Amino acid sequence: MNEQLGKLQARINAFVWKTDPQALRAGQRFLVQALRFCYVMTRDFAVGQLNLHAMGLVYTTLLSLVPLLAVSFSVLKMFGVHNEVEPLLYDFLDPLGEKGDELAGNVITFVENVDVGVLGTIGLGLLVYTAISLLQKIEEAFNHVWRIESLRRFGHRFGNYMSVIMFGPLLVVGALGITASVLNASLVRDLAAIEPFGRLVILAGKLVPYLLVWIAFTMVYVFVPNTRVRLGAAATGALVAGIAWQSAGWGFATFIVSSARYAAIYSGFAIVILFLIWLYLNWLIMLLGAEIAFYIQNPRYMTIKPVRVVLSNRLKERMALDIMYLIASSHHDHQPPWTTQRLIEYLDLPAHPVVSLLSLLREEGFLSETADDPPAYLPARSSATVELRALLEAVRTAEEKRFPPLGSASPALAAANAVVADAWDSVRTKLGGTTLRDLVLATRREEESGPRPGGPAM
């Protein structure tokens, strides 16, 4: 029996992971992709990193909720629509039942008691900083999902975060107002009195919350990660996350109804614990939706084991030459400079090694960033002064600067060290004084001369 199960598992693994989906029929291809997708999502959830980020966001939300609402209320008060946000908070905490309404009322009271005018410069700065820290924590979590290690630069990050804090509530209130106006329009009311349009209007009213959540999640998935997210991938992840988010509200409300035992055990702390669990579920659903968007945009990451790209020294040197050549060539031809995302797509590589090499080349003085958002890259100095051997040596010895020379104190290793030194001397001799500009011009001459007669076209 165990042998048969083992053979069955081996056949399933071979079908799912060793079969080229493009060689299958449409139905089989969809099945393979769906099984791979379910496997990697389950694996990532079991690893626990998403759980840790969700729990970290719960902690940051507790610290930042009142300051964030206070800043948003202050902006909305200037337009006289601050009372429109209260129903959103009540709706968000509605799955908590009567205690949720009480909790929402307490939060609103805290927010209204925050008088921005008497806080002073330091107090106002701390208020804004606490609100911004939540948005930064959110970006870090989404960057983790998208395998991005670097945040946006401080200037762009601060500007983007303040735009969200200042104008985000206005957009939400405006969307809700437009939706309410459409549903209450006289034409809609007249149609509601005619069947079957009445049922359709009622159905549309029930679907509007899902639509708004879907749009909001799509915007979050597109704009929050520090990378370019395709709209289709973001919308698909937002659709799944939005349905799960609304469904989780119903399920959690049912759980609250049957949680009298928890109220008896935890007494007054029960609402706090349930609120923490509700926040955790919401953040976890949002991060899972981002994970779905990531795998839809990057299907090559759907592997039986997590993809961890560790480049050999040879590949690092080759990538460094490729990146410097592309950037120098575009600069030489007065073409638009390369961005990180363009380089990732052109080289067809994961983001991590490309970002790491760009950071290294920038630190070593070979590249400089523009002030654009996202930043582009330009040669830090003339390509005629960049010797290829110096470039390769900088990449080869980058990680050695943090440590003393290995084995330098051991005469017994002198022979081995001599072999390595001779090999590198051969590279220096072969490259001579060849510069990056020489590489660009040599390629240009080959392109102008075209393929040799009878030779293969490149």
LUMGU-409922 format. One line per field, with one value per residue (C-alpha): x, y, z; residue number from 1. Coordinates in nm, 4 decimals, m for minus. Layout:
<recs>
u: X ...
v: Y ...
w: Z ...
num: NUM ...
</recs>
This chain:
<recs>
u: 0.0000 0.2768 0.4615 0.1539 0.1052 0.4705 0.4376 0.1215 0.2930 0.5927 0.3625 0.1778 0.5061 0.6355 0.3128 0.3018 0.6694 0.8534 0.6035 0.6280 0.2826 0.3153 0.3293 m0.0069 m0.3632 m0.5475 m0.7312 m0.4210 m0.2143 m0.4675 m0.4676 m0.0872 m0.0689 m0.3496 m0.1779 0.1549 m0.0148 m0.1938 0.1276 0.3458 0.0763 0.0407 0.4178 0.4702 0.1939 0.3425 0.6907 0.5488 0.7036 0.3657 0.2356 0.5253 0.4676 0.0944 0.1604 0.4100 0.1495 m0.1024 0.1397 0.2139 m0.1568 m0.2322 0.0294 m0.0626 m0.4419 m0.5361 m0.2593 m0.3442 m0.7145 m0.6373 m0.4352 m0.7001 m0.9811 m0.7915 m0.7727 m1.1362 m1.2534 m1.1213 m1.3690 m1.6493 m1.6760 m1.4955 m1.8157 m1.8203 m1.5242 m1.6962 m1.9270 m1.6170 m1.4672 m1.7976 m1.8281 m1.4715 m1.5393 m1.8920 m1.7866 m1.6956 m2.0623 m2.1828 m1.8375 m1.7085 m1.9460 m1.8269 m1.4649 m1.5262 m1.6953 m1.3959 m1.1534 m1.3594 m1.3616 m0.9823 m0.9436 m1.1754 m0.9848 m0.6620 m0.6280 m0.3654 m0.3572 m0.2219 0.0277 0.3093 0.5751 0.7293 0.3932 0.2649 0.5871 0.5547 0.1914 0.2819 0.5823 0.3676 0.1191 0.3978 0.5594 0.2516 0.2747 0.6468 0.5810 0.3198 0.5669 0.8294 0.5810 0.4795 0.8433 0.9099 0.6310 0.7799 1.1378 1.2483 1.4991 1.5168 1.2581 1.1986 1.4354 1.3410 1.2288 0.9973 0.8818 0.7876 0.6074 0.4124 0.3153 0.1966 m0.0064 m0.1785 m0.2476 m0.3706 m0.5626 m0.6462 m0.9402 m1.0739 m1.0702 m1.2456 m1.5149 m1.5555 m1.5967 m1.8550 m2.0400 m2.0529 m2.1720 m2.4448 m2.5564 m2.5812 m2.7798 m3.0158 m3.0656 m3.4249 m3.3626 m3.2315 m3.5287 m3.7659 m3.5925 m3.6086 m3.9879 m3.9879 m3.9140 m3.6759 m3.4720 m3.5591 m3.3779 m3.0851 m3.0620 m3.0707 m2.8020 m2.5913 m2.6209 m2.4929 m2.2060 m2.0905 m1.8930 m1.7101 m1.6356 m1.4995 m1.2834 m1.1556 m1.0592 m0.8947 m0.6931 m0.5884 m0.4555 m0.2668 m0.1058 m0.0045 0.1353 0.2726 0.5524 0.8768 0.8543 0.6314 0.3232 0.1126 m0.2500 m0.3830 m0.1825 m0.2800 m0.6493 m0.6515 m0.4889 m0.7240 m1.0277 m0.9371 m0.8349 m1.1487 m1.3810 m1.1857 m1.1949 m1.5721 m1.6263 m1.3953 m1.6203 m1.9227 m1.7296 m1.5800 m1.9222 m2.0528 m1.7574 m1.8269 m2.1858 m2.0650 m1.7732 m1.9524 m1.6997 m1.4124 m1.5972 m1.6425 m1.2739 m1.1144 m1.3866 m1.3146 m1.0024 m1.2048 m1.2808 m0.9113 m0.8072 m1.0796 m0.9804 m0.6195 m0.7319 m0.9526 m0.6639 m0.4368 m0.6867 m0.7260 m0.3533 m0.2948 m0.5637 m0.4145 m0.0637 m0.1941 m0.3584 m0.0223 0.1391 m0.1181 m0.0399 0.3333 0.3034 0.0696 0.3243 0.6244 0.5151 0.8759 0.8872 0.6285 0.8805 0.8744 1.1381 1.1608 1.3698 1.6842 1.9139 2.2781 2.5072 2.8507 3.1468 3.1584 2.7943 2.8405 3.1278 2.9338 2.6237 2.8316 2.9782 2.6325 2.4796 2.7662 2.7649 2.3895 2.4029 2.7146 2.5806 2.2527 2.4438 2.6774 2.3817 2.1826 1.9074 1.6820 1.8714 1.8039 1.5880 1.6045 1.2834 1.3972 1.7228 1.5391 1.3066 1.5803 1.8228 1.5328 1.6582 1.5011 1.5085 1.7409 2.0713 2.0150 1.9388 2.2410 2.4786 2.3398 2.3953 2.7509 2.8364 2.6946 2.8962 3.2157 3.1686 3.0818 2.7143 2.5053 2.1294 1.9068 1.6491 1.3594 1.0987 1.1831 1.5511 1.7453 2.1190 2.3981 2.7745 2.9352 3.2343 3.3419 3.3400 3.6851 3.8287 3.6597 3.9020 3.7333 3.9891 3.9153 3.5430 3.5840 3.8228 3.5744 3.3014 3.5348 3.6681 3.3465 3.2748 3.6404 3.6636 3.4820 3.7369 4.1147 4.2967 4.2241 4.5250 4.7711 4.9410 4.9931 5.3066 5.1686 4.9020 5.1461 5.1398 4.7597 4.7531 5.0137 4.7914 4.5000 4.7265 4.8714 4.5195 4.4119 4.7374 4.6493 4.3109 4.4765 4.7282 4.4565 4.2385 4.5290 4.3995 4.0679 3.8001 3.4245 3.4201 3.6352 3.3762 3.0893 3.2705 3.3804 3.0195 2.9134 3.1736 3.0492 2.6883 2.7841 2.9901 2.7086 2.7495 3.0369 2.9612 2.8392 2.8400 2.5398 2.3268 2.3401
v: 0.0000 0.2418 0.1514 0.2309 0.5620 0.6431 0.5696 0.7800 1.0715 1.0394 1.0466 1.3530 1.5342 1.4487 1.5732 1.8969 1.9949 1.8181 1.8773 2.1813 2.3471 2.4916 2.1394 2.0444 2.1003 2.4006 2.2068 2.0190 2.3375 2.5142 2.2176 2.2146 2.5898 2.5736 2.2890 2.4723 2.7897 2.6171 2.4452 2.7584 2.9587 2.6857 2.6558 3.0304 3.0444 2.7487 2.9045 3.1812 3.4959 3.6344 3.5630 3.7552 4.0553 4.0469 4.0424 4.3266 4.5306 4.4629 4.6090 4.9122 4.9634 4.9778 5.2488 5.4439 5.4129 5.7167 5.9451 5.8406 5.9064 6.2350 6.3628 6.2416 6.4009 6.7287 6.7277 6.6282 6.8955 7.1592 7.0299 6.9709 6.5975 6.4528 6.2889 6.0690 5.8679 5.7534 5.5076 5.3497 5.2795 5.1412 4.9181 4.7923 4.6977 4.5733 4.2022 4.2549 4.3056 4.5461 4.5705 4.6766 4.9718 5.0629 5.0349 5.2480 5.5114 5.5197 5.5574 5.8426 6.0097 5.9816 6.1288 6.4191 6.4965 6.5329 6.9065 6.9566 7.3300 7.2880 7.0089 7.2383 7.1685 6.8684 6.7139 6.7584 6.6115 6.3047 6.2686 6.2722 6.0441 5.7840 5.7913 5.7628 5.4712 5.2590 5.3274 5.2490 4.9209 4.8368 4.9076 4.6872 4.3997 4.4343 4.4632 4.1342 3.9705 4.1060 4.0060 4.3712 4.4667 4.8445 5.1067 5.4153 5.6995 5.9112 6.2136 6.0180 5.8006 6.0998 6.2691 5.9568 5.8836 6.2378 6.2246 5.9089 6.0601 6.3922 6.2916 5.9246 5.9991 6.2575 6.0014 5.7437 5.9891 6.1079 5.7512 5.6732 5.9960 5.9284 5.5731 5.6890 5.9592 5.7101 5.4597 5.7325 5.8981 5.9358 5.7219 5.4373 5.4660 5.4555 5.1476 4.9826 4.9995 4.7948 4.4246 4.2654 4.5889 4.6185 4.2978 4.4049 4.7358 4.5516 4.3131 4.6053 4.7686 4.4501 4.4225 4.7842 4.7136 4.4316 4.6585 4.9372 4.6951 4.5414 4.8823 4.9861 4.6641 4.6929 5.0443 4.9281 4.6376 4.8621 5.1610 5.0333 4.7900 4.9502 4.7877 4.7947 4.5772 4.4956 4.6014 4.2587 4.0796 4.3366 4.3198 3.9387 3.9368 4.2137 4.0191 3.7120 3.9199 4.1364 3.8361 3.6765 4.0045 4.0412 3.6715 3.6900 3.9635 3.7351 3.4428 3.6527 3.7974 3.4411 3.3553 3.6554 3.5463 3.2120 3.3535 3.4024 3.1618 3.3965 3.6916 3.4962 3.4000 3.7297 3.9635 4.3210 4.2156 3.9958 4.2834 4.3777 4.0211 3.9870 4.3231 4.2037 3.8827 4.0811 4.3137 4.0140 3.8449 4.1631 4.2156 3.8479 3.8519 4.1635 4.0122 3.6856 3.8880 4.0551 3.7097 3.6006 3.9082 3.8332 3.4753 3.5755 3.8312 3.6029 3.2432 3.1231 3.1534 2.8748 2.5984 2.2995 2.4677 2.8422 3.0301 3.1667 3.3129 3.2925 3.4066 3.2606 3.4983 3.4381 3.5401 3.8459 3.9640 3.8952 4.0751 4.3721 4.4007 4.3627 4.6313 4.8767 4.8162 4.8789 5.1968 5.3323 5.2444 5.4301 5.7293 5.7242 5.7158 5.9781 5.7257 5.7258 5.5944 5.2503 5.1986 4.9016 4.7541 4.7846 4.6088 4.3283 4.2722 4.3004 4.0670 3.8340 3.7909 3.8098 4.1492 4.0672 4.0063 4.3029 4.5386 4.4099 4.4653 4.8123 4.8997 4.7644 4.9540 5.2708 5.2295 5.1640 5.4870 5.3400 5.4485 5.7389 5.7664 6.0313 6.2184 6.0616 5.8352 5.5566 5.6544 5.5803 5.5130 5.7009 5.6437 5.8179 5.9116 5.8991 5.5479 5.6219 5.6211 5.2983 5.0105 4.6721 4.5069 4.7641 4.6997 4.3224 4.3559 4.5757 4.3122 4.0226 4.1792 4.3509 4.1140 4.0894 4.4395 4.3428 4.0726 4.0509 3.8726 3.5017 3.2833 3.5735 3.4672 3.1047 3.0300 2.6830 2.8396 3.0464 2.8073 2.8124 3.1907 3.2153 3.0142 3.2529 3.5550 3.4177 3.3538 3.7103 3.8469 3.6631 3.8387 4.1784 4.1091 3.9948 4.2997 4.5424 4.8982 4.8175 5.0594 5.0523 5.3012 5.0632 4.7887 5.0146 5.1336 4.7816 4.6668 4.9643 4.8744 4.5154 4.6339 4.8725 4.6141 4.3578 3.9776 3.8326 3.6877 3.3343 3.3753 3.3433 3.6500 3.7581
w: 0.0000 0.0938 m0.2261 m0.4361 m0.2585 m0.3181 m0.6895 m0.7102 m0.5373 m0.7707 m1.0750 m0.9435 m0.8723 m1.2184 m1.3798 m1.1793 m1.1627 m1.4448 m1.7224 m1.9472 m1.9201 m2.2701 m2.4130 m2.2587 m2.3713 m2.2324 m1.9606 m1.8458 m1.8552 m1.6323 m1.3909 m1.3647 m1.3063 m1.0477 m0.8578 m0.8609 m0.7445 m0.4554 m0.3513 m0.3400 m0.1591 0.1040 0.1354 0.1812 0.4405 0.6303 0.6347 0.8551 0.7084 0.6039 0.9538 1.1078 0.8825 0.9540 1.3292 1.2939 1.1082 1.3872 1.6421 1.4253 1.3561 1.7288 1.7741 1.4617 1.4380 1.6463 1.5048 1.1484 1.1997 1.3745 1.0790 0.8338 1.0364 1.0429 0.6640 0.6207 0.8656 0.6287 0.3700 0.6188 0.5462 0.8499 0.9759 0.6642 0.7922 1.1097 0.9267 0.7674 1.1076 1.2359 0.9270 0.9729 1.3368 1.2712 1.2783 1.6463 1.7303 1.9969 2.1498 1.8087 1.8053 2.1537 2.0491 1.7390 1.9554 2.1904 1.9008 1.7558 2.0986 2.1233 1.7766 1.8464 2.1667 1.9726 1.9138 1.6465 1.7184 2.0718 2.0032 1.9006 1.6419 1.8193 1.9046 1.5497 1.4126 1.6356 1.5309 1.1617 1.2187 1.3942 1.1061 0.8474 1.0325 0.9611 0.5880 0.5900 0.7695 0.5056 0.2254 0.3923 0.4142 0.0502 m0.0594 0.1204 m0.0801 m0.4017 m0.3043 m0.2925 m0.0229 m0.0643 0.0229 m0.1845 m0.1174 0.1823 m0.0164 m0.2442 0.0438 0.2577 m0.0315 m0.1234 0.2352 0.2985 m0.0226 0.1012 0.4430 0.3061 m0.0049 0.0560 0.2891 0.0432 m0.2387 m0.0201 0.0875 m0.2715 m0.4007 m0.1335 m0.2062 m0.5800 m0.5188 m0.2817 m0.5264 m0.8107 m0.6064 m0.4815 m0.8188 m0.9342 m1.2428 m1.0270 m0.7917 m1.0885 m1.2251 m0.8817 m0.8995 m1.2200 m1.2134 m1.2853 m1.2626 m0.8948 m0.8124 m1.0248 m0.8369 m0.5040 m0.6290 m0.7507 m0.4081 m0.2460 m0.4933 m0.4524 m0.1291 m0.3062 m0.6006 m0.3806 m0.1820 m0.5064 m0.6466 m0.3195 m0.2946 m0.6596 m0.6017 m0.2918 m0.4790 m0.7695 m0.5820 m0.2493 m0.3538 m0.4651 m0.8078 m1.1128 m1.0633 m1.3665 m1.3377 m1.4363 m1.1668 m0.9034 m1.0003 m0.9800 m0.6373 m0.5239 m0.6453 m0.4383 m0.1364 m0.1566 m0.1610 0.1250 0.3205 0.2935 0.3660 0.6677 0.8085 0.7955 0.9419 1.2191 1.3084 1.3399 1.5608 1.7847 1.8354 1.9682 2.1701 2.5011 2.6528 2.5628 2.7131 3.0342 3.0480 2.9462 3.0764 2.9680 2.7742 2.5387 2.2988 2.2860 2.2021 1.9402 1.7906 1.7597 1.5902 1.3502 1.2590 1.2062 0.9719 0.7672 0.7233 0.6480 0.3779 0.2221 0.2182 0.0710 m0.2065 m0.2727 m0.2838 m0.5433 m0.7545 m0.7271 m0.8512 m1.1337 m1.2544 m1.1864 m1.2597 m1.2750 m0.8944 m0.8699 m0.8013 m0.5690 m0.3516 m0.2797 m0.5342 m0.3726 m0.6349 m0.5243 m0.8035 m0.8517 m0.8774 m1.2523 m1.2963 m1.0754 m1.2930 m1.6120 m1.4810 m1.3714 m1.7224 m1.8783 m1.6564 m1.7039 m2.0797 m2.1101 m1.9022 m2.0724 m2.4181 m2.3584 m2.2228 m2.5242 m2.7683 m2.5734 m2.5034 m2.1938 m1.8914 m1.7536 m1.4452 m1.2118 m1.3465 m1.7093 m1.6267 m1.4453 m1.7395 m2.0045 m1.8253 m1.7364 m1.3806 m1.0343 m0.8696 m0.5791 m0.7653 m0.9986 m0.7095 m0.5144 m0.8064 m0.8762 m0.5118 m0.5277 m0.8469 m0.6968 m0.3761 m0.5755 m0.7704 m1.1107 m1.1185 m0.9952 m0.9480 m1.0970 m0.8883 m1.0779 m0.9232 m0.9791 m1.0104 m1.3258 m1.3541 m1.5271 m1.5412 m1.2443 m1.4589 m1.8202 m1.9623 m2.1114 m1.7575 m1.6411 m1.6980 m1.7264 m1.4997 m1.2276 m1.2668 m1.2398 m0.9478 m0.7610 m0.8033 m0.7175 m0.3968 m0.2819 0.0077 0.1144 0.2558 0.5757 0.6615 0.6941 0.4095 0.4500 0.5163 0.4958 0.8186 0.7121 0.5054 0.4332 0.2108 0.0083 m0.2882 m0.3107 m0.2810 m0.5553 m0.7932 m0.7345 m0.7787 m1.1039 m1.2389 m1.1646 m1.3111 m1.6326 m1.6388 m1.5842 m1.8619 m2.1025 m2.0425 m2.0381 m2.0408 m2.2123 m2.0952 m2.0890 m2.3772 m2.5847 m2.5233 m2.6341 m2.9471 m3.0401 m3.0255 m3.2380 m3.5032 m3.5126 m3.5532 m3.8343 m4.0219 m4.0018 m4.0216 m4.2132 m4.5590 m4.5122 m4.1329 m3.9068 m3.8500 m3.4877
num: 1 2 3 4 5 6 7 8 9 10 11 12 13 14 15 16 17 18 19 20 21 22 23 24 25 26 27 28 29 30 31 32 33 34 35 36 37 38 39 40 41 42 43 44 45 46 47 48 49 50 51 52 53 54 55 56 57 58 59 60 61 62 63 64 65 66 67 68 69 70 71 72 73 74 75 76 77 78 79 80 81 82 83 84 85 86 87 88 89 90 91 92 93 94 95 96 97 98 99 100 101 102 103 104 105 106 107 108 109 110 111 112 113 114 115 116 117 118 119 120 121 122 123 124 125 126 127 128 129 130 131 132 133 134 135 136 137 138 139 140 141 142 143 144 145 146 147 148 149 150 151 152 153 154 155 156 157 158 159 160 161 162 163 164 165 166 167 168 169 170 171 172 173 174 175 176 177 178 179 180 181 182 183 184 185 186 187 188 189 190 191 192 193 194 195 196 197 198 199 200 201 202 203 204 205 206 207 208 209 210 211 212 213 214 215 216 217 218 219 220 221 222 223 224 225 226 227 228 229 230 231 232 233 234 235 236 237 238 239 240 241 242 243 244 245 246 247 248 249 250 251 252 253 254 255 256 257 258 259 260 261 262 263 264 265 266 267 268 269 270 271 272 273 274 275 276 277 278 279 280 281 282 283 284 285 286 287 288 289 290 291 292 293 294 295 296 297 298 299 300 301 302 303 304 305 306 307 308 309 310 311 312 313 314 315 316 317 318 319 320 321 322 323 324 325 326 327 328 329 330 331 332 333 334 335 336 337 338 339 340 341 342 343 344 345 346 347 348 349 350 351 352 353 354 355 356 357 358 359 360 361 362 363 364 365 366 367 368 369 370 371 372 373 374 375 376 377 378 379 380 381 382 383 384 385 386 387 388 389 390 391 392 393 394 395 396 397 398 399 400 401 402 403 404 405 406 407 408 409 410 411 412 413 414 415 416 417 418 419 420 421 422 423 424 425 426 427 428 429 430 431 432 433 434 435 436 437 438 439 440 441 442 443 444 445 446 447 448 449 450 451 452 453 454 455 456 457 458
</recs>
